[in-house]
Amino acid sequence: MIDARDPDDGPFVRPLTEEVRASAPDGRPTYTDWDEALDSERPDFPHRAQGRCTVLYTDGEPTQIAYWGVTAD
């Protein structure tokens, strides 16, 4: 895990911050927000050996962590 502001170097998982606000202005994306953002190719999919993660909310409470990315194999 690297800081959300770090560049996309190396094989790391980076938590999303500002990117989340594009689909969830309150900063608390639901599973539906996240799924729709991925389908719309927003946010950008990471490069090889990189991943992204964000907390997902249900009724304003954190309930899941979403991970997506590209393996290094």
Buried (B, 14 or more C-beta within 10 A) or exposed (E): EBEBEEEEEEEBBBBBEEBBEBBBEEEBBBEEBBBEBBEEEEBEEBEEBBBBBBBBBEEEEEEEEBEBBEEEE
